[in-house]
Amino acid sequence: MTPPWLEQYASGQKTGYAQAFMAYADYYGVDGSADDDPEIEERIAMHRQPLVGYASRTGTRRNLAALKGADWRLLVSAKGELRTEGFHRYALDNGAWTAYQQNQPFDEHAFSVAVERLGERADWLVLPNIVMGGMASLDYSLKWLERLRGMPCRMLIAVQNGMQVEDLASLLSPAVGIFIGGSTEWKEETAHVWGSLARRRHCYLHVGRVNSARRIRICAAAGADSFDGTSVSRYAKTLPRLDRATRQSDLFAAAHDGLEEAQRATADLLI
């Protein structure tokens, strides 16, 4: 099931943020094509914005008010209540992690309903995936990438244990980004690698399940655009400490590398 409004974007009758940004990136050679062809020049320098925190949706008014006051955004899960709680900036999670925790199969219907209701105005959405599923997860995500062709928001592919850089490289662009999933240990060990790949392709980089200042620093070092977590949704008192961590930039982040440097960092690399 695809949203009835999607065809207008897929056919070009309407232009969403993802399509507009891709056109801009293509004009200036920062759409990932310079990574494929050394004859193509990146004509402008792309600078990543400050790290953004997304909090899992909560109905607690005190916590929601604190999040709004700190300019955090909301991550709405397809497996939860489909409400944005008055947040203008939000992203859509596919609900795969919740299903995995509950030992349930992925709910394609729930995801489709969530996309129809909230996908058009989301900052980005996470394509369906198989938690800890390796290449089977990538194959599954690519089926949904084709099914949702024309989405006005960015779509993120969840990387999992067993995936390699070159499995994804050609798929990524300013419109199709990376969501770092997988086990906690693997996520932390490989974040810098995915950061270098994101720099190569000029794609969006998000890190899932980040609930400590230490992990936020790992995100910053990788050059991530954003991260999500549940800590601030449950306990408003943790927000000041985690929010301070988001505002401490890393001058040596992978996002600041040149194209050739990022290519060298990921050349012939197995993770």
N, C-alpha and C positions, 0 to 999 in steps of 0.2 A: 504494500500500500504506500503510495506516495502522496504528498499533500496536493490538493487541487490547484494551489497557487504556484507550484513549482514550474509548471510548463511555461508560464510567462517569462520566467528567468531563463529556462533552458533554451527557449526559442529566440531570446533576445528582445522580446517585447518590453521587458523591464530589466534594469541593471541594478544588481546588488553591490554591496561593498566589495565582496570577493572579486567580482568581475571587473569592477572599476580599478581596484588595486592591481590586478593582473595586467590590465591595459597600460597602466602607468609604469609598472615594473618592466614590461616588455619593451616599452619605448626607450627606457634608460639602460637596458641590458642587465637588469638585476632581478630577472625572473627565473634564474637558475641556468639559463642557456650558456652563460659564460663558463659555467662549471663543465658543460658538455663540450664546448668548442673553444679552444684557446684563441681563435681568431676574433671572437666576440669580446668586446670591452665593456666592463662595468663603468658606465658613464657618470654615475653619482655614488657617493658613499652613503650607505644605509646605516642609520644609528638606531639602536634599540631603545625603546622608552624605558623608564624606571620599572622595576619588577612589580607586578600586580598580584595581589592576593585574592583568591576566590574562596569564599566560605561556603560549606555545604548548607543547603537551605534549612532554616529553622523557623519555627513559629513563635519563638520567644521574643517578645517585643523589646525587652531591655537589650538583648544581644543584637537584634536587628538595628536598633538605634545606634549602638556602639559601632557596628560595622559601617553604617552609612556615614557616621561622623568621621571615620578614618578613611573614607573613600575606597573601602573594599567592595568587591563585587560578589554576586551570588552564583553558586553552582547548583543548578536544579537537576535532580536525577529523574530519569524516565520511570524509575521504580517508586518514586515518592509522589507527594502532592505537587501538581503542576501549577505552582504559584510562584510569581517573582517577588512577592511581598513588597511591591512598590519600588523595587530596584530597576533603574533604567538600563543598567549594564549587567548582563548575566550571561552565563554559558550553559550548555545543555550536555549533561553526562548521559551515557547510554544505559546505565544501570547494570552493566556486566559485573562489576565488582560486588555489588549487593547480591546479585543472583549467585555468584561464586561463593560468597560467605554463607549463604543460606542453602547451599548445595542444590540449587534449582537451575533448570535450563534457562538460557537467555530468552527474555520475553520480547520477541520481535514486534508483537502487536503493541505493547506498551511503548516501545521506542517510536514506532510509527505515529502513534497518537501524540506523543510528546513533540515530535518534529512538526507535525501539522499545527499544533497549538502554539509552540514557542520558537520553532526553528527559524522562522523568517526574520526575527529581530534579535536573535542571539549573537553574541560576539563570535562564538564558534561552537561546534558540536563535536563530540567524540564518536567516530564511526564504530558500529558494533564490532566487538572483538571477542576472542576466547582467552580468558585470563590464564597466563602461563602456557599458552597454546602454541608458541613458536610460529613456524611458517603457516600452520593451519589457520592461525589467527589472522595473519596477513592476507591469506587468500579470502577469508571470510570478509574482512574489512574492504577488500577491493571490490567484492560483489556489491557492497552497499555504496561504495564510492561511485560506481557506475549507475546504480539505481537512483542516487540522489544528485546526479549530474545537473549542474545549474544552480545549486544552492547559493543563496545570496550571502551566506556567512562562510567563514573558513570551516573546513572539515579537517579533523586531526586523526591521524592513524596512530593507534596505540601500539608502541613497540613492546615486545615481550622477550623474556629469556629465550635465546636460540636464534633471534634475528640478528642479521649482520648489516653493516652500513650499506653495502652495495645492493642489498635486497630492497632497500627503500629509496636510494638516492634518486633514481630517475623518476620516481613518483611524486617527488616533493617540489613545491613551488610556493610563492606567496599565498596561494589559495588553498594549498593542502599542506598541513603541518604535522608536527610530531607531538604525541602525548606519551611521556615516559611512564610506562606501567611496569609490569613484571614484579618480581620479588623485591623486597626492600633492599637487600644486599646488592642485587644486580643493578637496581636503579641508581644507588649511590656510586657504585664502581664504574658505571658506564655513562653517567650524566655528561661528563666532559666530552666524550666521543660524540654523543648526539648533538651537543652544543656546536662542535666543529662542523658536523654535517648540516645543521641548521644554518650556519654561516655560509657554507658552500652554496646552499640552495635558496638562501634568503627566505626561509620558511619560519612559521611561528613555532615556538618551542614551549611546551607546558609540561610541568612535572606534577604527577598525582600523589596524593597521600603525604603531604608535608605538614608536620605538626610540631616542629621544634625550630628554634633559631639556628641550630647547627645545620639542619637540612635546608633551611632557607639560604644559608651561606653557600651550600653546595649548588643550589639553583642559580645563585648569582654568579658563581665561578664558572658555571656552564654557559652563562649568557642567556638563561631562560627569560621568556617574556612574562610568564606567570606560573603560579602553582595553586594548588587547592589543599584544603584540610578541613577537619571537623572540630579541631580544638576550640577555635574562637566561636564556633556555632554553639558549642555546649557550655563553654566557660568564658564569659566576657572578660574576666580578670586576666586571661592570658593574652588578650589583644594588644595591649601597649608594648609588651616585650616582643611579640612576633612582628608587630607593625614597625617597630624600630629596626628590626633586622632587615625588613624589605627596603629600607631607605639607605642601607649601607652598600653602595655599589662596589663592584670588584673591577679595578682598573685593568686586570689581566684576564678578564673573561674572554672566552672563545669568540664572542660576538664582535670583539674589537680586532680580531685577526684579519689580515688580508686574505684574498681568495687562495693564493698559492700556499700560504701558511696553513690554512684550514685543510686544503687538499693533502698536504704533506702529513698533517696530524691524523688523517684517516686512511692514508694509503696502505693497502695490503694488511689492514688491521683486522684481527679476529677477536671477538669479544664473547 
